[in-house]
Amino acid sequence: LMLGAEGIAVGMSTRVLSHNFIELLEAQIAILQKKPFKLLPDFFQGGLMDASEYDDGNGKVRVRARFQKADAARLVITEVPVGTTTESLISSIEDAVRKKKVPVRAINDFTSEKVEIELLLSPGTSPDKAIKALYAFTTCENSISVRAVVIRKNRPVDSNVSDILRENTEQCVDIIHRELELRKKNLNEALQQKTLVQLFIEKRIYKRIEECKTSEAVQEAILTGFEPYLKQLLRPISDEDIEMLLSVRIRRISLFDINKSRQEIEAILAELAEVEKHLAKLIPYVIKYLKELIKTYSASYPRCTEVTTFTNIEVRELTSRELKIGYDAERGFVGHGVGGDPLFECSSYDKLVFFSKDGRYRVIPPPERHFVDGGMAFCGKAERDQEYTMVYADKESGFSYLKRFSLGGFILDKEYRATPEGSEILLIQAGVPESIYVKYKPAKAQRIHQQVFQPADIPVKGAKARGNQMTAKRIANLATSKPRWWNDDEETLKGHLL
């Protein structure tokens, strides 16, 4: 949890991000105190992090570089996001510059002990807009997916950061408990030896072995000498104890300080009592131990990564004026590499729809040069639910039709038809005009020469729908606002859609 871990196997993988040491200790204290806690990753590289989708180690985090606005035309990267280096970050910025995605004219790397990458912005560029572009099109922002899969009882198990830390805390308590038990055992052993030596010398038991001629006699003499004092011992005398007593040198016996020995025994008893106290109140002792660690290491392990919430960057909005679509009506070409009449600006992430005058249409990414066969009736950004209004003449029946429709689903670069074959689009536009003004071609015995139709009177249908019949008359002119050729003095009937 502190350093992070990654692993991969057949059909599964694990990725645990690094966390702050002090925050882990504080979370362990919360676990022992049965209080709620929350752990978020921390990276020594620093940077910014949005952990709103971290999901306790089974979601994802977004990380960003940290920028400083040196002045109106200069940005400085002072911290890089985890998973990148200064070299890889600069490389991604250079690639975005070549693709004209970010407004940077020069990059200077002054990194030494600390990260310092200077970015000189193109003239007239807003630093805030440049930062958004860098986050959107370079590795200044990355998304890291995480999954906490651990091995438990020799099997992979889906877990989470909180459960991993709880198990770690249980293990910590168990280790400290065993350490205390070991210390208790060692203290008891030291107390046994100190008491044996003190009695051996103070009660002159060593005098009993001076005339013994065999090892059995020596052992018997020592055991007999200790019989009155067995209640002062923690356990029965073993062969190892006798060997230890026999190794006591004469010089040590002659210089033996009874008071010093008693002080040492009292010190052992005091420490033993403290160990017994800690064992009796193990959890408070572990908490105290963890707090001591925090006090010792808090200055050495500050949080490096700032936790914040990122505002989503709309890439389309950021690049909405990236490409200028032009149309060469004479040659029939349209695209951002065509120098004809300008149509509109768009993003390279947009999809464009092209309607030919004969009713065919196609949806493609913004092209550099695209030939529209049969003449172009309309070009615009393709949206699934965008409404269109169309008037077309069906040459086979002689009727003109009005339809409102949306594209719905589509496959890129596939040709579709919005009108029957042999028809001609007279008007098409995105949205719904309030009125459509129609001027008819003169005809013998024709009493109605102009009409107004209300497109809002008909429902929205699919692109393949025929639409509603407008008129059987031949149309001379169409307009969605009152045109100059409109005759206000002439009686005008509202058009009926069948």
KOLBADREN-860163 format. One record per atom (N, C-alpha, C): y, z, x. Coordinates in pm, whole numbers, plus 50000, padded with zeros to 5 digits. Layout:
REM KOLBADREN-860163
YZX;...
REM end
This chain:
REM KOLBADREN-860163
498795000050082;500005000050000;501265000050085;501225006250199;502405006850284;502624993650357;501564987950412;501684975850493;501394963150414;500784964450297;500384952650221;499054947350270;498394939550187;497084933950224;496834921250144;496084912250206;495694899750140;494234897050169;493564890950074;492164887350095;491774876250000;490774868850037;490304857849953;488794857049961;488184854049849;486734852249842;486464841249740;485204838549717;484844827749624;485264831649483;486194824149427;486604826349290;487534837949268;488014844249373;488934855449355;489794857249480;490874864249461;491764867249573;492504880149541;493074886149643;493874898149625;495124897149710;496194902549657;497434903149733;498184915649690;498304924949783;499024937349760;500244937149850;501414938849793;502654938349871;502904951849938;503724951450042;504054963650115;505004972350033;504914985350056;505754995049985;506395004550085;507395011650038;508125021050124;507315033850143;507195038250269;506385050050303;506875062450230;508175064850231;508715076850167;508505076350016;508675064549956;508465063249811;506995065449775;506095061449863;504665064049840;504395079049842;504975086149938;504795100649945;505375107449822;506555102949778;507175108749659;506325106049534;505725094249529;504845091049416;503585099649419;503065102549539;501905111349549;502235125449500;503425130149533;503845143249483;503915143149331;504455132149274;504525130949128;503125130949066;502175124449132;500785124349082;500225138549081;500435145849190;499915159549200;500585168749099;501865165949067;502585174048969;502405168748827;501585158048815;501295151848685;502575147248616;503435140948694;504675135248643;504605120048649;505375112948566;505385098148572;506035093148701;505625081548745;506205075648866;506145060448854;506915053748936;506945039048938;507115034449081;506235025449123;506275020249259;506705005649258;507625002149347;508064988249364;507964984449510;507664971949540;507504967749680;508774969549762;508594970049892;509704970849987;509284963050112;510184954950164;509864946250277;510814949150393;510264949650515;511104953150629;512164942550655;511934929950607;512944919550625;514194922150542;514074930750440;515204933450352;515284923150242;516484918350214;516684908650108;516804915249972;516804906849869;516924911349731;515604908649659;515314916849557;514054915349485;514254918249337;513694909549255;513624911749110;512164914749077;511884927349043;510504931549016;510274933948868;511064927448783;510934929548639;509584924948585;508884915948659;507564911248616;506474915848713;506714926748784;505754931548884;504444936148820;504544942248703;503354946248626;502404954948708;502964964548779;502164974348854;501214967648953;501694956649014;500894950149118;500024938749070;500194934548943;499374923548890;500224912548826;501474911748863;502354901548809;502964893148919;504274893348927;504954885949033;506304892249060;506834889749177;508194893749211;508944881449261;510244881649243;511104871049298;511954877249408;511994870649521;512744875949635;513784865649678;514914870849725;516014862149765;516604866549898;517224857049965;517984860050086;519274867050045;519844874450140;521134881050115;522244872850181;523274869950103;524404862050152;525644870850166;526454867250263;527804872650277;528784861050271;529844862650191;530874852250184;531894854950294;531724847850405;532634849950518;534044845550481;534174833950420;535444828950367;535124818550262;536144811350215;535974801950105;535074790150140;534884787550269;534094775850310;532924779550399;532554792450402;531514796650496;530674807850435;529364805850437;528414816150395;527584820450514;527164833150514;526314838350621;525094845050558;523904840550598;522664846950553;522364858350649;522314870650598;522094882350683;520684888050669;519974884450563;518594888950545;517804877750480;516594875250531;515754864550475;514694870750384;514254863550282;513234869050192;511874869750260;511034878750211;509694880250266;508934867050250;508094864050348;507324851650345;508004840150414;509224842250463;509934831750535;510394837050670;510764827850757;511384831150885;512704823750891;513514826950990;514794819851003;514544804951024;513494801651101;513194787451127;512784780151000;511864786150923;511404779350801;512524778550697;513374788750693;514484788750598;515484777850631;515834776750759;516764766250802;516174752450774;514884750950798;514224738150772;514304734350625;514124744050536;514184740950392;515614737550350;516604743950412;518004740750381;518344726650429;517884723250549;518124709850602;517494699250513;516304702050462;515624692650373;516414690850243;516944701950190;517744701150067;519054693750090;519624695450210;520864688250244;520604673250247;519484669250308;519144654950314;518964649050174;518454657250082;518254652449945;519504654249859;520594659049922;521874661049854;521764671049740;520924681249761;520744691649660;521714703249681;522104705749805;522994716949835;524214711949910;525404717349880;526644712549943;526914719450077;526064716850176;526214722850310;526404711550411;527434712850495;527694702250593;527264705950734;527024718850761;526584722950895;525874736350887;524884738250976;524114750750984;524134755651128;524524768251148;524544774351281;523704787051279;522734787751370;521844799351377;522274808351491;522854819951457;523294829751556;522384841951556;521164840351509;520234851651497;519854857151634;519924870351649;519454877151770;518594888851723;519104901151737;518374912551682;518464912651530;519574907751478;519764907051333;519894892551290;519504889951166;519594876351112;521064872751089;521434860951135;522794855951111;522734840651112;522634834950992;522614820350976;523894816350905;524734808950974;526034804750919;525894791150852;526404790150730;526384777650654;527824773450626;528194761650676;529524756250649;529424747250527;530224750150425;530124743150298;530944730250299;530534721050215;531284708550199;532644711550139;533654703550172;535014706050120;535044706549968;535784716249917;535944717549772;534794724249700;533824729449775;532654735749713;532904750549685;532544754949568;532634769149534;531494776749602;531774787749673;530694795549737;529634800249637;530074804349518;529114809049417;528174797849374;528734786049354;527894774649315;526954770749428;527444771549553;526594768349667;525424778149678;525684790949654;524614801049659;523574798149552;524014794749431;523074791349324;522204779449363;522834769249425;522074757449467;521064761049576;521454769749668;520544773949776;519364781749719;519614790249620;518524797449556;517604787849481;518184777549421;517404768549335;516574758549415;517094753649529;516464742249596;515924745349736;516014757649782;515494761149915;514654773849904;514084777850016;513274790150017;514144802650029;515444801250001;516294813149989;515834821549870;515104815649779;514464823149671;513004818949662;512124828649654;510694826049640;510114834849530;509064830149471;508314838049374;506954841249434;506584854049433;505334858549493;504444864349384;503304858149362;502334863349265;501424873449334;501124884249265;500314894949325;499144898349232;498094903249294;496914907549218;496194918249299;495974929649237;495354940849307;493854941249278;493084934249361;491624934649352;491114942949470;490304953149443;489804961949547;488284962349543;487694966949653;486244968749660;485934983349628;485194985549519;484804999049480;483304999049457;482605007449531;481145008249525;480514994549551;481064987949654;480554975049701;480724963749599;481634965549504;481904955049406;483404952949391;483844940349373;485274937849350;485684942549211;486814949249204;487294954949078;488794952049066;489224947648947;490664946248921;491264960048905;492314962648980;492954975648976;494454973648964;495224983948993;496684982748999;497214992449102;498474991149135;499064999149242;498985014049209;499245017649085;499235031849047;497845037949065;496805030849020;495445036149033;495015036949179;495425027049258;495105027449402;495725039749465;496975042649430;497645054349488;497015067249437;496585067549313;495925079549261;494625082349338;493855071849363;492635073649442;492965078049584;494025072249639;494445076049774;494875090749777;495535095049671;495995109049664;494795118449652;493815114749571;492595122849562;491915123849698;491885112749769;491275112749903;492085121649998;493415121149985;494285129550069;493995144350044;493885148049917;493585162049883;492225166049940;491245157149929;489905160149980;489915161750132;490655153150201;490715154050348;491375167050391;492485170650325;493175183150360;492285195050329;491535194450218;490605205250185;489545206850294;488995195650340;487965196350445;488555201050578;489795197050606;490445201850728;490635216950724;491025222150608;491185236650595;489845243850608;488805238050547;487475243950559;487015243950704;487295232950775;486925232250916;487705242550998;488995243850966;489795253851038;489285267951009;488905270350886;488355283350849;487075286150927;486215276050937;484965277651011;485245280551158;486185273151217;486515275251359;487125289051383;487965293451290;488565306751304;487505317751293;486595315951199;485505325751187;484655326251313;484425314351370;483655313851494;484405320651608;485715318151615;486515324551720;486555339651700;486655343951575;486665358251545;485335364651583;484235357851556;482905362851593;482815364851744;483255354751820;483155355551966;484065366452021;485295367251970;486225377552019;485665391551993;485095393451873;484535406551839;483335409951926;482465400051949;481295402252035;481715406352175;482675399052232;483115402052370;483745415852376;484585418852275;485245431852275;484225443252269;483245442252178;482225452652167;481345453052292;481025441352345;480175440252464;480785447952581;482115447052592;482785453552705;483195467752669;483835469252550;484375482252513;483265492652495;482135488952439;481025498252416;480025498252533;480375491352639;479595490852763;478155486352739;477985477052651;476645471752624;476135464252747;477045458852826;476635451452946;475865460453043;476085473953036;475395483153126;473885483253100;473495479852974;472095480552936;471245469853006;471885459453056;471095448453112;471015448953264;471605459353324;471645459753471;470245461053532;469345468353465;468015470553522;466935462053455;467335453053366;466355444253299;465905433453395;464565431053397;464025421653494;463625408153431;463555407453299;463205394753235;464265391253131;464315378453095;465295373852996;465005379852859;463705381852831;463375387952704;463905402252698;463785409452812;464285423152818;465795423452803;466485413652865;467955412852854;468355410652709;467685401252644;468025398052505;467775410052415;466655417052440;466325428752359;467345439752380;467805441652504;468795452052534;470105449252465;470535436352463;471815432852399;471715434852248;470625430252187;470475431752043;470435446452003;469735454552087;469665469052059;471035475452071;471815471152170;473145476752191;474105473652078;473915462052012;474845458051904;474445463451767;473245469551758;472765473951627;473735483151555;474405492651622;475335501551548;476595494351498;476845482251549;478135475451519;477945462351441;476765460251385;476495447651316;477415445451195;477875456351131;478755454851017;480125449051054;480485450051183;481775444551228;481695429451254;480465424151252;480285409851281;480215401851152;480555389051162;480575380051045;479195374651013;478335374251113;476995368651095;476065374951198;474765372951184;473815378151283;474055371851420;473645379251524;473825374351661;472785363551688;473255352351739;472365341051768;472085340351917;471155331551955;470855329352097;472095324052170;472875315652100;474095310352162;475085321552189;475155331352100;476045342752123;475625350552247;474315352752263;473815360052381;474125352452508;473935339052505;474255330752621;475735331952655;476595332152553;478025333452575;478365346852639;477725357852592;477985371152648;477515372152792;476385366052821;475855366552958;476715358553055;477545349252999;478395341253087;479715348153118;479955359953056;481195367353085;481125372553228;482135369453306;482125373153447;482525387853467;482045393453580;482335407353615;483835409653626;484545399753684;486005401153701;486675402653564;486215394753469;486805395653335;486525409253273;485335414753298;484985427953244;485885438653303;486125437953433;486925448153500;488395447453459;488865435353426;490275433753390;490475432953238;489475435953159;489545434353015;490615443352955;491485437252875;492585444352810;492235446052663;491915458452625;491485461052488;492595458152388;493825462052420;494955459952328;495225444952305;495145437452415;495355422952402;494275416752315;493035421352333;491935416052254;492135419052106;492595431252078;492845434851938;493975426451877;494995423451956;496105415051908;495625400851878;494755395751964;494215382351942;493365381951816;492585392551795;491755393251674;492635394151550;493705402051558;494635403251444;495315389851414;495635382351519;496255369051499;495285359551430;494015360251472;493005351751408;492825355751262;492815368851235;492665373551098;493845369251011;495045369651070;496235365550995;496185350650961;495795342551059;495695328151034;494575325250935;493495332650946;492395330850853;492815334150710;493625344450695;494125348150562;495035337150506;495825330950595;496715320050552;495895307950507;494835304950583;493965293650546;493305296450411;492845308750391;492235312450264;493235310950149;494485314350176;495545312950074;495755298350038;495785289650141;495985275350117;494805269450039;493605273950070;492435269149998;492455273549852;492955285549828;493025290649692;494075283149610;495155278849675;496225271249609;496375257949681;495345249549667;495275237249745;496365227249708;496585224749578;497545214549535;498965217949580;499455230249559;500785233649611;500885231749763;499785234749834;499805232949980;499915218150016;499185209449944;499265195049971;500675189949942;501275194549832;502655190449800;503615194749910;503445206949958;504295211750067;504105203250192;502865199650219;502555191150335;503235177450323;503175171550202;503805158450180;505325159350192;505895170250142;507345172050153;507785173450298;506945179850379;507245180850522;507235167050587;506295158550545;506255144850597;507525137250559;507955138850433;509185132250388;510375136850470;510455149950492;511565155450570;511555150050713;510365148250769;510245143750908;510565128850923;510115120650825;510175106150844;511175098850754;511915106050671;512815099150576;513865090750647;514365095550759;515385087950832;514805075350896;513525075550926;512895064150994;512415053450897;512295056850768;511765047250671;512685045950549;513905040950568;514775038650451;514295026350374;514685025350248;514355013150172;515145001550228;514454990450254;515094978650313;515454968050210;514654966850105;514854956350005;515574962049884;516644955449845;517424959949729;516774955049601;516534964249509;515944960649379;517064957349282;516994945549223;518024941149130;517384932149026;518184926548938;517704917048838;518414903848859;517644893348873;518224880148898;518574873248767;519704866348769;520044857448658;519344844148680;518634839648579;517914826948593;518894815548618;518564807448717;519404796048751;518874783748679;519704778048593;519324765848522;519524754048616;518404748948667;518484738148765;519124725748705;518804722948579;519414711148516;520924712748505;521344724848467;522774727248456;523444726248592;522754731248695;523314731048830;523444716848882;522514708148840;522524694348890;522904684448780;523614689348677;523904680848562;524754668748597;525474669348709;526324658148750;525834652048880;524544653948905;523974649349032;523934634149040;523524627548929;523354612948928;524294606548827;524824595148864;525694587348774;524924574848732;524614574148603;523854562848551;524814551448514;524534539648567;525334527848537;524484516948474;525164507448405;524444496648335;525104483348367;524314474248418;524764460548444;524274451848329;525144449848229;524744442648108;524374428148138;525024422448239;524774408448270;523364406348323;522904415348408;521584413948468;520514422148398;520934431748315;519964439748241;519404451648316;520064455648427;519584466948505;520374479548471;519684490948474;520304503848449;519714513848549;520524523648593;520044533748687;521164539448770;520814549648852;521854555948934;522194547849058;521414537149083;521734528249193;522354515249147;522764514849020;523364502748962;524874504748954;525614494949001;527064496349004;527784490248887;527154489248771;527794483348654;528664493348581;528724491948449;529534500948367;528924514948369;529744525348399;529214539048399;528874543548258;527704549748243;527264554648112;527434569748100;526784577348189;526854591948183;526324597548314;526484610748330;525954617848446;524744626048403;523794627448493;522584635048458;521994641448583;520954649248561;520224655948669;518964648048701;518504649448823;517234643048860;516054649348787;516294661048723;515254667748647;515234663348501;516224655448460;516264650348323;515244639148305;514974636148179;514194624248142;515114615548056;515074602448080;515944593248008;515124584447915;515714581347799;515074572247704;515904559447696;515214548047700;515854534947694;515334527547570;516264523647481;515914515647363;516344501247387;515394491947372;515744477747375;516224473547236;516944462447231;517484457847103;516394453747005;515204450647058;514114446646967;513294458546917;513754470946945;513114482846889;512124489746979;511854484247097;510964491047191;511744502047264;511014512647302;511664523047382;510664528847481;511214534747585;510414540247695;511144552347752;510384562847790;510964574947851;510514575647996;511474576648089;511164577148232;512134586648301;511804591348422;512774598948501;513954590048537;515104595848571;516274587748605;515934577748716;515994564648686;515594554648785;516764550648874;516414545548989;517454539549073;517874526149014;516894517848979;517134505048911;515984502748813;516334500648687;515314498148585;515764486448499;514884476748480;515204464948400;514814467348255;515794465848165;515544467548022;515364453747961;514144450247931;513824437047877;514344435747734;514984424647705;515464422147569;516834427747540;517514433147642;518844438747621;518774453247578;519664461447631;519614475847602;520484479247482;519894486447388;520644491047271;521164505247291;520424513347368;520834527347386;520154532947510;520854541947579;520294549447692;520864563547686;520024573447699;520484587347696;519404596647746;519724609547749;518764619647792;517724621747682;516484621947722;515394623347625;515074638047601;515164642147476;514774655547435;513814654347318;512814662547320;511764661747217;512324662847076;513264671947055;513774674546919;515144668446894;515644660446986;516934654046965;516864644246847;517834645246757;517884636146643;518634623346679;518154612246627;518804599246646;519024592846509;520084585146501;520374577346381;520334562546419;519594554746342;519414540546375;519554531846249;520194520346267;520224509846166;519614497346230;518644491546164;518044479346219;517804469246107;517744456646146;517494445746052;516084440346073;515324440345965;513964434945969;514044420245930;513884411546026;514064397146002;512984391545909;511814397745908;510724392645824;511034394745676;511504406745641;511804409645500;513254406445464;514114405945564;515524403345539;516294415845502;515654427345498;516324439845464;516804446945591;517834455145571;518304464045678;517914478245641;517564486245742;517064499745719;517884509845799;517984521745740;518624533045808;517564543945825;517484549645943;516494560345966;517084571146055;516674583346028;516934594646117;515584599046173;515524601046302;514224604246362;514424612246491;513334618146536;513284624746667;512104618946743;512164619746876;511114613646958;509794620946947;509844634146936;508604641946939;507974641147077;506664641647082;505974640847212;505964626647265;505904625647396;505874612347458;505184613147593;504694601747637;504094600347770;505074592347855;505344597247974;506304590548060;505864576248091;506854567448090;506684553448129;505694545948039;505544550647916;504714543447819;505634537047716;505334524647680;506194517447585;505804520947442;506824524047360;506644527147218;507524517547137;507274517547005;508124509846915;508734519146811;510044517546786;510734525246683;511004516746560;510794503546570;511004494446457;509844484446453;509634477946340;508584467646334;508914455946427;507904448946467;508124437146552;508954426746476;509804419846551;510664409746491;511934415246432;512224428046454;513454434046402;514484435246514;515704438746475;516804440046572;517594452646542;517814460646645;518614472846628;520084469046619;520724473246509;522154470546490;523004482346534;522464494546522;523204506546561;522204517446596;522454524546701;521644536346735;522524545946813;522434558646778;523174568846851;522464582246836;522724591146931;522184604746923;523004612646824;522334620946744;523034628846645;523114621746512;523864627946420;523984622546285;525464620646252;525934608346240;527334606146203;527564610146057;528794613646027;529114617445889;528964605645794;529424593945841;529364581945758;529074569745845;528534559445782;528354546545848;529074536045763;530054529645823;530844519445754;530194505845780;529894498645672;529174485945682;530044474745623;530204464045699;530904451945654;529874440745644;529794434245526;528804423845506;529364410145538;528474401245576;528884387345598;529144380745461;530154372045455;530474365545326;529284357445277;529094357745146;528014350045083;528464345844944;527884335044895;528254329644765;527924339644654;528884341644566;528764350744450;528574365344491;528954368744613;528804382644660;530004390844615;529774401544541;530874409644490;531174421744580;530174426944647;530374438544736;530454433644879;531584436644943;531794431745079;531734443045184;531824455445140;531744466745234;531224479045160;530554487645234;530004499945177;530014511045282;529924523445230;529824535245317;528494542245285;527744545145387;526454552045372;526534565845438;525814575345380;525774589145432;524394591845492;524264591445625;522944593645688;522344607345658;523214617245633;522704630745609;521884631645481;521964621245396;521234621545270;519734619145288;519324614545406;517904611645426;517304621545525;515994624345515;515364634245604;515074628445742;514834637645835;514454633745971;512944631245973;512554619846031;511134616446039;510764613246183;509554608446202;509114604646335;509684591246376;509544588246505;510124575846558;509474563446499;508224564446454;507524552746401;507834549946254;508514559246187;508804557646044;509684545346021;509464538545908;510254526545876;511694530145844;511904541245775;513254545145734;513524541345590;514784542545549;515194539645412;515944526345406;515634518845301;516284505845285;517754507645251;518604500345328;520044501045304;520494489745212;520194477545253;520724466045182;519914453545214;520004443845125;519394430845151;520434420945201;521704425245203;522774416445250;522764415845402;523334405345451;523434403745597;524654411545646;524454419745747;525514428545797;526304421445906;527624422045892;528504415945992;528944426246096;529324438246049;529814448646140;529334462346093;529194471446191;528834485346165;529744494346247;530044506246192;530824516146268;530544529846210;530644539946295;530424553746250;531724561146222;532844554846248;534154559846208;534924548246149;535934551146069;536614540445998;537244530646098;536774518146098;537254508446197;538514501146149;539074493346239;540294485846206;540014474846105;538794469546108;538484458746015;538184463545873;538234476545852;537944481945719;539124479645626;538844475145504;539874472045405;539954483445304;541024491545317;541184502945226;541564498545085;542124486445073;542564481844941;541404476544857;540314473944922;539154468444852;538304479744796;537814477644677;536944487644615;535674489344698;535354501944731;534204504744816;533224513644740;532004509244732;530954516944668;530134524444772;529724536444734;528834543944823;527464537344825;526954535444947;525654528944960;524524538044916;523534532144853;522354539644808;521184536244900;520484546544944;519344544845035;518064546144956;517214536144966;515974535844888;514784539744974;
REM end
